[in-house]
C-alpha cells in the first residue's frame, strides 16, 4: 500500500463551510459586469423580463451561472424563494441541482436569514445588489465568487422575481 492509499478521508473531521458576504459598489468579474450592464439597459427601457431578455444571445456565455428565484410571499414580505432554473455552476456551489428547491433548503438558517434580508431589499427598492463572497472552512478561504442579485419581471410581468448570477474567481 502506498502512503496515499493509507490516508483516510473523513468528512466529519472537516469544519463546516461558512459564507462571508460583502456588498460592493462595482462588479469586478466579467460575467457580473455583462449581466449588470444588460439589466441596467433593460430597466432603463421597459424592464428586464424573463423569456425576453433571458435567455438571450448577449448573455449566452454566462447562462450556466444563472439562477432564477420565485419569491414566496406571506403577509407582504418574501419568506422564502423557490429555485425555478439553475445553471450548472450552481450544482458546483450547492453539490446538487437546486432546481425546484427552496432557498431555505440550500443554506444554514443564519445564512438564509441574511439572504432573505438582502432579497427583500432588492425587491423593495428595485435596485441590483452585487456581493463578494468567500466560502471559508475555518481560516481557509476555499472559494471566492461574485454574485449579482437582480430584480426582474416574470414572463407575465405580474411579479418581480430575482435573477442571480454566481461567478467564481479562479
MDAnalysis code that builds the backbone (N, CA, C; Angstrom):
import MDAnalysis as mda
import numpy as np

u = mda.Universe.empty(510, n_residues=170, atom_resindex=np.repeat(np.arange(170), 3), trajectory=True)
u.add_TopologyAttr("name", ["N", "CA", "C"] * 170)
u.add_TopologyAttr("resid", np.arange(1, 171))
u.add_TopologyAttr("resname", ["UNK", "UNK", "UNK", "UNK", "UNK", "UNK", "UNK", "UNK", "UNK", "UNK", "UNK", "UNK", "UNK", "UNK", "UNK", "UNK", "UNK", "UNK", "UNK", "UNK", "UNK", "UNK", "UNK", "UNK", "UNK", "UNK", "UNK", "UNK", "UNK", "UNK", "UNK", "UNK", "UNK", "UNK", "UNK", "UNK", "UNK", "UNK", "UNK", "UNK", "UNK", "UNK", "UNK", "UNK", "UNK", "UNK", "UNK", "UNK", "UNK", "UNK", "UNK", "UNK", "UNK", "UNK", "UNK", "UNK", "UNK", "UNK", "UNK", "UNK", "UNK", "UNK", "UNK", "UNK", "UNK", "UNK", "UNK", "UNK", "UNK", "UNK", "UNK", "UNK", "UNK", "UNK", "UNK", "UNK", "UNK", "UNK", "UNK", "UNK", "UNK", "UNK", "UNK", "UNK", "UNK", "UNK", "UNK", "UNK", "UNK", "UNK", "UNK", "UNK", "UNK", "UNK", "UNK", "UNK", "UNK", "UNK", "UNK", "UNK", "UNK", "UNK", "UNK", "UNK", "UNK", "UNK", "UNK", "UNK", "UNK", "UNK", "UNK", "UNK", "UNK", "UNK", "UNK", "UNK", "UNK", "UNK", "UNK", "UNK", "UNK", "UNK", "UNK", "UNK", "UNK", "UNK", "UNK", "UNK", "UNK", "UNK", "UNK", "UNK", "UNK", "UNK", "UNK", "UNK", "UNK", "UNK", "UNK", "UNK", "UNK", "UNK", "UNK", "UNK", "UNK", "UNK", "UNK", "UNK", "UNK", "UNK", "UNK", "UNK", "UNK", "UNK", "UNK", "UNK", "UNK", "UNK", "UNK", "UNK", "UNK", "UNK", "UNK", "UNK", "UNK", "UNK", "UNK", "UNK", "UNK", "UNK"])
u.atoms.positions = np.array([
    [0.833, -1.197, 0.000],
    [0.000, 0.000, 0.000],
    [0.866, 1.244, 0.000],
    [0.456, 2.216, -0.804],
    [1.166, 3.487, -0.822],
    [0.681, 4.362, 0.329],
    [1.433, 5.419, 0.584],
    [1.046, 6.355, 1.644],
    [-0.311, 6.979, 1.349],
    [-0.571, 7.273, 0.079],
    [-1.856, 7.880, -0.296],
    [-3.013, 6.917, -0.036],
    [-2.783, 5.630, -0.288],
    [-3.837, 4.657, -0.060],
    [-4.134, 4.489, 1.428],
    [-3.115, 4.717, 2.273],
    [-3.293, 4.600, 3.717],
    [-4.040, 5.784, 4.313],
    [-4.048, 6.899, 3.597],
    [-4.720, 8.088, 4.115],
    [-6.227, 7.871, 4.097],
    [-6.856, 8.164, 5.178],
    [-8.305, 8.044, 5.279],
    [-8.894, 9.443, 5.308],
    [-9.876, 9.684, 4.476],
    [-10.549, 10.978, 4.462],
    [-11.883, 10.803, 5.154],
    [-12.116, 11.624, 6.157],
    [-13.367, 11.573, 6.887],
    [-13.984, 12.965, 6.854],
    [-15.115, 13.091, 6.164],
    [-15.782, 14.394, 6.046],
    [-16.155, 14.979, 7.392],
    [-16.395, 14.133, 8.374],
    [-16.776, 14.614, 9.705],
    [-15.652, 15.386, 10.384],
    [-14.413, 15.184, 9.926],
    [-13.269, 15.891, 10.502],
    [-13.156, 17.323, 9.995],
    [-13.884, 17.652, 8.930],
    [-13.817, 18.993, 8.349],
    [-14.697, 19.959, 9.116],
    [-14.212, 21.192, 9.241],
    [-15.067, 22.240, 9.797],
    [-16.134, 22.561, 8.755],
    [-17.315, 23.036, 9.192],
    [-18.356, 23.374, 8.209],
    [-17.942, 24.561, 7.343],
    [-18.464, 24.582, 6.145],
    [-18.222, 25.676, 5.215],
    [-19.068, 26.861, 5.643],
    [-18.467, 28.041, 5.680],
    [-19.158, 29.260, 6.099],
    [-18.985, 30.314, 5.013],
    [-20.062, 31.039, 4.712],
    [-20.014, 32.070, 3.671],
    [-19.914, 33.452, 4.312],
    [-18.968, 34.249, 3.822],
    [-18.811, 35.634, 4.258],
    [-19.152, 36.514, 3.061],
    [-20.166, 37.374, 3.210],
    [-20.649, 38.222, 2.123],
    [-20.413, 39.691, 2.423],
    [-20.010, 40.429, 1.392],
    [-19.873, 41.883, 1.483],
    [-20.484, 42.507, 0.239],
    [-21.253, 43.582, 0.424],
    [-21.780, 44.341, -0.712],
    [-20.659, 45.163, -1.320],
    [-20.683, 45.277, -2.644],
    [-19.695, 46.103, -3.345],
    [-20.427, 47.020, -4.311],
    [-19.820, 48.161, -4.604],
    [-20.489, 49.130, -5.472],
    [-20.275, 48.838, -6.957],
    [-19.164, 48.215, -7.299],
    [-18.858, 47.946, -8.707],
    [-18.528, 46.472, -8.919],
    [-19.136, 45.852, -9.933],
    [-18.780, 44.468, -10.226],
    [-17.358, 44.372, -10.768],
    [-16.690, 43.293, -10.424],
    [-15.316, 43.067, -10.870],
    [-15.244, 41.944, -11.916],
    [-16.022, 40.909, -11.730],
    [-15.994, 39.750, -12.626],
    [-16.651, 40.099, -13.956],
    [-16.090, 39.605, -15.037],
    [-16.619, 39.859, -16.377],
    [-18.099, 39.477, -16.477],
    [-18.475, 38.312, -15.970],
    [-19.847, 37.840, -16.059],
    [-20.815, 38.735, -15.302],
    [-20.399, 39.196, -14.132],
    [-21.246, 40.092, -13.340],
    [-21.461, 41.401, -14.082],
    [-20.379, 41.930, -14.669],
    [-20.497, 43.192, -15.416],
    [-21.419, 43.027, -16.618],
    [-21.276, 41.931, -17.338],
    [-22.111, 41.665, -18.515],
    [-23.585, 41.620, -18.121],
    [-23.902, 40.890, -17.087],
    [-25.283, 40.751, -16.634],
    [-25.829, 42.075, -16.089],
    [-25.039, 42.764, -15.280],
    [-25.471, 44.040, -14.693],
    [-25.684, 45.103, -15.774],
    [-24.826, 45.116, -16.785],
    [-24.975, 46.083, -17.883],
    [-26.274, 45.845, -18.649],
    [-26.573, 44.583, -18.961],
    [-27.813, 44.278, -19.674],
    [-29.022, 44.639, -18.809],
    [-28.955, 44.325, -17.521],
    [-30.059, 44.659, -16.626],
    [-30.291, 46.172, -16.609],
    [-29.226, 46.955, -16.466],
    [-29.355, 48.419, -16.432],
    [-29.971, 48.956, -17.715],
    [-29.523, 48.418, -18.834],
    [-30.046, 48.840, -20.140],
    [-31.548, 48.568, -20.242],
    [-31.955, 47.354, -19.884],
    [-33.364, 46.961, -19.988],
    [-34.243, 47.684, -18.973],
    [-33.759, 47.872, -17.759],
    [-34.537, 48.569, -16.740],
    [-34.760, 50.021, -17.155],
    [-33.803, 50.603, -17.876],
    [-33.954, 51.965, -18.366],
    [-34.991, 52.076, -19.469],
    [-35.335, 50.951, -20.070],
    [-36.363, 50.923, -21.120],
    [-37.693, 50.511, -20.485],
    [-38.055, 49.252, -20.657],
    [-39.341, 48.791, -20.098],
    [-39.183, 47.626, -19.124],
    [-37.991, 47.430, -18.595],
    [-37.761, 46.396, -17.594],
    [-37.105, 45.154, -18.164],
    [-36.421, 44.439, -17.309],
    [-35.772, 43.170, -17.640],
    [-36.815, 42.077, -17.444],
    [-37.127, 41.349, -18.515],
    [-38.222, 40.387, -18.485],
    [-37.711, 38.981, -18.797],
    [-38.100, 38.032, -17.937],
    [-37.773, 36.631, -18.169],
    [-38.517, 36.162, -19.413],
    [-37.808, 35.466, -20.284],
    [-38.406, 34.979, -21.525],
    [-38.091, 35.873, -22.706],
    [-37.798, 37.135, -22.423],
    [-37.393, 38.053, -23.492],
    [-35.899, 38.363, -23.375],
    [-35.474, 38.773, -22.191],
    [-34.082, 39.193, -22.002],
    [-33.173, 38.058, -21.547],
    [-33.763, 37.027, -21.022],
    [-33.023, 35.830, -20.651],
    [-33.933, 34.640, -20.914],
    [-33.500, 33.662, -21.672],
    [-32.195, 33.573, -22.311],
    [-32.071, 34.537, -23.499],
    [-30.826, 34.910, -23.775],
    [-30.546, 35.745, -24.942],
    [-29.117, 35.507, -25.393],
    [-28.866, 35.799, -26.661],
    [-27.510, 35.604, -27.201],
    [-26.481, 36.454, -26.475],
    [-26.906, 37.638, -26.082],
    [-25.957, 38.567, -25.459],
    [-25.340, 38.003, -24.179],
    [-26.097, 37.216, -23.452],
    [-25.563, 36.656, -22.206],
    [-25.432, 35.130, -22.267],
    [-25.415, 34.572, -23.468],
    [-25.350, 33.111, -23.641],
    [-24.156, 32.501, -22.909],
    [-23.025, 33.181, -22.907],
    [-21.827, 32.601, -22.288],
    [-21.880, 32.562, -20.768],
    [-22.872, 33.216, -20.159],
    [-22.985, 33.163, -18.695],
    [-24.280, 32.477, -18.235],
    [-25.027, 31.886, -19.145],
    [-26.287, 31.242, -18.764],
    [-26.074, 30.153, -17.711],
    [-24.942, 29.451, -17.774],
    [-24.688, 28.381, -16.804],
    [-24.420, 28.929, -15.390],
    [-24.264, 30.249, -15.270],
    [-24.028, 30.893, -13.974],
    [-25.306, 31.446, -13.343],
    [-26.433, 31.310, -14.008],
    [-27.649, 31.993, -13.574],
    [-28.598, 31.098, -12.793],
    [-29.328, 31.748, -11.891],
    [-30.350, 31.079, -11.100],
    [-31.551, 32.014, -11.024],
    [-32.722, 31.501, -11.380],
    [-33.952, 32.276, -11.327],
    [-34.728, 31.867, -10.081],
    [-35.080, 32.864, -9.268],
    [-35.740, 32.617, -7.991],
    [-37.123, 33.269, -7.958],
    [-38.130, 32.475, -7.605],
    [-39.501, 32.974, -7.471],
    [-39.786, 33.217, -5.992],
    [-40.162, 34.442, -5.635],
    [-40.460, 34.736, -4.228],
    [-41.699, 34.000, -3.728],
    [-41.647, 33.562, -2.494],
    [-42.809, 33.039, -1.785],
    [-43.165, 34.111, -0.767],
    [-44.293, 34.776, -1.009],
    [-44.673, 35.952, -0.224],
    [-45.772, 35.585, 0.770],
    [-45.569, 36.009, 2.005],
    [-46.591, 35.868, 3.048],
    [-46.652, 37.186, 3.804],
    [-47.849, 37.729, 3.940],
    [-48.009, 38.983, 4.663],
    [-47.253, 40.140, 4.039],
    [-47.118, 40.120, 2.719],
    [-46.456, 41.214, 2.023],
    [-44.939, 41.167, 2.041],
    [-44.349, 40.140, 2.644],
    [-42.881, 40.015, 2.697],
    [-42.469, 38.677, 2.093],
    [-41.297, 38.660, 1.498],
    [-40.743, 37.414, 0.968],
    [-40.289, 36.567, 2.150],
    [-40.827, 35.350, 2.232],
    [-40.492, 34.430, 3.324],
    [-39.504, 33.360, 2.883],
    [-39.473, 33.092, 1.573],
    [-38.548, 32.109, 1.017],
    [-38.510, 32.336, -0.490],
    [-37.670, 31.608, -1.175],
    [-37.550, 31.709, -2.628],
    [-37.447, 30.289, -3.190],
    [-38.165, 30.043, -4.281],
    [-38.054, 28.750, -4.956],
    [-37.160, 28.904, -6.173],
    [-36.206, 27.990, -6.307],
    [-35.305, 27.989, -7.459],
    [-36.067, 27.419, -8.643],
    [-36.315, 28.249, -9.643],
    [-37.051, 27.815, -10.837],
    [-36.122, 27.245, -11.895],
    [-34.971, 27.860, -12.071],
    [-33.977, 27.398, -13.051],
    [-32.602, 27.648, -12.443],
    [-31.701, 26.689, -12.600],
    [-30.339, 26.870, -12.093],
    [-29.342, 26.303, -13.095],
    [-28.359, 27.131, -13.445],
    [-27.308, 26.689, -14.353],
    [-26.343, 25.726, -13.669],
    [-25.488, 25.115, -14.475],
    [-24.549, 24.106, -13.976],
    [-23.617, 24.611, -12.878],
    [-23.259, 25.883, -12.911],
    [-22.362, 26.431, -11.888],
    [-22.984, 26.302, -10.501],
    [-24.302, 26.364, -10.421],
    [-24.967, 26.245, -9.124],
    [-24.865, 24.837, -8.572],
    [-24.751, 23.832, -9.447],
    [-24.504, 22.469, -8.970],
    [-23.192, 22.417, -8.198],
    [-22.174, 23.109, -8.716],
    [-20.879, 23.145, -8.043],
    [-20.998, 23.862, -6.702],
    [-21.760, 24.933, -6.645],
    [-21.900, 25.707, -5.416],
    [-22.605, 24.909, -4.325],
    [-23.686, 24.188, -4.702],
    [-24.505, 23.510, -3.708],
    [-24.287, 21.999, -3.624],
    [-23.605, 21.431, -4.609],
    [-23.370, 19.987, -4.591],
    [-24.543, 19.174, -5.123],
    [-25.625, 19.848, -5.504],
    [-26.809, 19.216, -6.101],
    [-27.404, 20.204, -7.092],
    [-28.277, 19.711, -7.949],
    [-29.022, 20.618, -8.815],
    [-30.142, 21.218, -7.962],
    [-30.086, 22.538, -7.709],
    [-31.066, 23.137, -6.808],
    [-32.423, 23.461, -7.432],
    [-32.619, 23.166, -8.711],
    [-33.884, 23.478, -9.366],
    [-35.046, 22.833, -8.601],
    [-36.041, 23.657, -8.274],
    [-37.210, 23.187, -7.545],
    [-37.087, 23.302, -6.034],
    [-35.876, 23.500, -5.548],
    [-35.673, 23.576, -4.098],
    [-35.960, 24.981, -3.579],
    [-36.181, 25.073, -2.285],
    [-36.324, 26.358, -1.615],
    [-34.955, 26.851, -1.187],
    [-34.775, 28.158, -1.164],
    [-33.506, 28.729, -0.701],
    [-33.222, 28.301, 0.736],
    [-34.253, 28.181, 1.540],
    [-34.083, 27.758, 2.939],
    [-33.535, 26.339, 3.048],
    [-33.677, 25.544, 2.000],
    [-33.128, 24.180, 1.996],
    [-31.661, 24.157, 1.585],
    [-31.187, 25.254, 1.020],
    [-29.827, 25.296, 0.492],
    [-28.813, 25.934, 1.434],
    [-29.294, 26.721, 2.393],
    [-28.397, 27.463, 3.274],
    [-28.692, 27.155, 4.733],
    [-27.661, 27.217, 5.577],
    [-27.908, 27.148, 7.021],
    [-28.817, 28.314, 7.429],
    [-29.522, 28.158, 8.527],
    [-30.540, 29.127, 8.950],
    [-30.011, 30.558, 9.015],
    [-28.842, 30.761, 9.593],
    [-28.280, 32.118, 9.732],
    [-27.966, 32.729, 8.366],
    [-27.356, 31.952, 7.475],
    [-27.036, 32.445, 6.136],
    [-28.311, 32.729, 5.346],
    [-29.316, 31.838, 5.479],
    [-30.585, 32.035, 4.787],
    [-31.233, 33.345, 5.225],
    [-31.213, 33.632, 6.532],
    [-31.821, 34.864, 7.050],
    [-31.171, 36.091, 6.416],
    [-29.854, 36.070, 6.255],
    [-29.155, 37.193, 5.623],
    [-29.530, 37.320, 4.147],
    [-29.636, 36.198, 3.452],
    [-30.052, 36.228, 2.043],
    [-31.469, 36.800, 1.908],
    [-32.331, 36.438, 2.828],
    [-33.707, 36.922, 2.791],
    [-33.784, 38.436, 3.002],
    [-32.989, 38.956, 3.928],
    [-32.937, 40.410, 4.163],
    [-32.508, 41.118, 2.881],
    [-31.463, 40.611, 2.246],
    [-30.963, 41.231, 1.015],
    [-31.976, 41.116, -0.125],
    [-32.625, 39.965, -0.219],
    [-33.627, 39.757, -1.269],
    [-34.777, 40.740, -1.126],
    [-35.284, 40.902, 0.076],
    [-36.373, 41.857, 0.308],
    [-35.938, 43.273, -0.035],
    [-34.698, 43.620, 0.281],
    [-34.171, 44.951, -0.045],
    [-34.147, 45.161, -1.555],
    [-33.654, 44.182, -2.293],
    [-33.583, 44.280, -3.758],
    [-34.980, 44.431, -4.351],
    [-35.932, 43.652, -3.878],
    [-37.290, 43.724, -4.414],
    [-38.002, 45.005, -3.993],
    [-37.818, 45.427, -2.743],
    [-38.469, 46.656, -2.259],
    [-37.974, 47.893, -2.994],
    [-36.668, 47.952, -3.243],
    [-36.057, 49.146, -3.833],
    [-35.884, 49.045, -5.340],
    [-36.125, 47.864, -5.916],
    [-35.928, 47.617, -7.354],
    [-34.543, 48.042, -7.824],
    [-33.543, 47.703, -7.028],
    [-32.156, 48.001, -7.376],
    [-31.332, 46.720, -7.314],
    [-30.310, 46.615, -8.152],
    [-29.459, 45.423, -8.104],
    [-28.531, 45.459, -6.892],
    [-28.050, 44.306, -6.529],
    [-27.096, 44.170, -5.440],
    [-25.955, 43.297, -5.928],
    [-24.734, 43.777, -5.730],
    [-23.555, 42.994, -6.088],
    [-22.854, 42.603, -4.789],
    [-22.582, 41.320, -4.664],
    [-21.952, 40.791, -3.449],
    [-20.665, 40.075, -3.797],
    [-19.684, 40.198, -2.924],
    [-18.482, 39.360, -2.997],
    [-18.624, 38.337, -1.890],
    [-18.326, 37.126, -2.222],
    [-18.492, 36.026, -1.279],
    [-17.180, 35.264, -1.139],
    [-16.882, 34.889, 0.080],
    [-15.783, 33.960, 0.349],
    [-16.380, 32.765, 1.065],
    [-16.111, 31.587, 0.527],
    [-16.539, 30.357, 1.182],
    [-15.347, 29.864, 1.989],
    [-15.506, 29.876, 3.304],
    [-14.394, 29.567, 4.203],
    [-14.669, 28.303, 5.009],
    [-13.602, 27.589, 5.255],
    [-13.618, 26.447, 6.157],
    [-12.569, 26.758, 7.210],
    [-13.048, 27.173, 8.382],
    [-12.103, 27.648, 9.398],
    [-11.501, 28.956, 8.932],
    [-10.170, 29.038, 8.933],
    [-9.483, 30.252, 8.482],
    [-9.068, 30.174, 7.021],
    [-9.415, 29.085, 6.361],
    [-9.006, 28.872, 4.967],
    [-10.143, 29.260, 4.025],
    [-9.840, 30.161, 3.081],
    [-10.809, 30.523, 2.051],
    [-10.695, 29.509, 0.928],
    [-11.779, 28.774, 0.696],
    [-11.768, 27.736, -0.344],
    [-12.162, 28.277, -1.709],
    [-13.092, 29.232, -1.727],
    [-13.548, 29.792, -3.000],
    [-13.923, 31.248, -2.814],
    [-13.693, 32.014, -3.883],
    [-14.123, 33.415, -3.940],
    [-15.056, 33.557, -5.126],
    [-16.131, 34.298, -4.913],
    [-17.064, 34.492, -6.009],
    [-17.741, 35.839, -5.899],
    [-18.384, 36.229, -6.990],
    [-19.152, 37.456, -7.035],
    [-20.568, 37.075, -7.443],
    [-21.536, 37.716, -6.802],
    [-22.937, 37.374, -7.026],
    [-23.700, 38.647, -7.403],
    [-24.428, 38.582, -8.503],
    [-25.330, 39.668, -8.894],
    [-26.739, 39.240, -8.514],
    [-27.432, 40.087, -7.769],
    [-28.811, 39.821, -7.359],
    [-29.669, 40.911, -8.003],
    [-30.475, 40.508, -8.985],
    [-31.186, 41.482, -9.813],
    [-32.697, 41.278, -9.764],
    [-33.453, 42.354, -9.541],
    [-34.908, 42.234, -9.630],
    [-35.317, 42.218, -11.107],
    [-36.128, 41.237, -11.477],
    [-36.577, 41.100, -12.867],
    [-38.079, 40.837, -12.867],
    [-38.704, 41.039, -14.024],
    [-40.119, 40.718, -14.177],
    [-40.269, 39.272, -14.614],
    [-41.272, 38.569, -14.055],
    [-41.580, 37.242, -14.572],
    [-42.128, 37.402, -15.990],
    [-42.313, 36.287, -16.680],
    [-42.714, 36.341, -18.091],
    [-44.035, 37.079, -18.296],
    [-44.959, 36.993, -17.355],
    [-46.243, 37.677, -17.491],
    [-46.227, 39.108, -16.992],
    [-45.073, 39.547, -16.489],
    [-44.912, 40.898, -15.928],
    [-45.891, 41.172, -14.781],
    [-46.197, 40.127, -14.021],
    [-47.115, 40.286, -12.896],
    [-46.396, 40.319, -11.557],
    [-45.170, 39.803, -11.511],
    [-44.415, 39.736, -10.262],
    [-42.955, 40.035, -10.523],
    [-42.307, 40.583, -9.493],
    [-40.859, 40.742, -9.534],
    [-40.239, 39.483, -8.957],
    [-39.314, 38.912, -9.697],
    [-38.552, 37.750, -9.263],
    [-37.100, 38.191, -9.123],
    [-36.257, 37.253, -8.775],
    [-34.822, 37.521, -8.641],
    [-34.061, 36.680, -9.655],
    [-33.178, 37.325, -10.396],
    [-32.220, 36.624, -11.231],
    [-30.870, 36.814, -10.557],
    [-30.252, 35.708, -10.188],
    [-28.943, 35.775, -9.545],
    [-27.907, 35.181, -10.485],
    [-26.778, 35.863, -10.579],
    [-25.636, 35.353, -11.337],
    [-24.531, 35.045, -10.341],
    [-23.979, 33.835, -10.410],
    [-22.937, 33.399, -9.485],
    [-21.679, 33.135, -10.300],
    [-20.633, 33.939, -10.029],
    [-19.426, 33.911, -10.849],
    [-18.195, 33.671, -9.962],
    [-17.479, 32.586, -10.246],
    [-16.305, 32.207, -9.472],
    [-15.054, 32.899, -9.996],
    [-14.195, 33.314, -9.071],
    [-12.864, 33.781, -9.416],
    [-11.941, 32.577, -9.331],
    [-11.035, 32.447, -10.301],
    [-10.098, 31.303, -10.278],
    [-9.025, 31.495, -9.255],
])
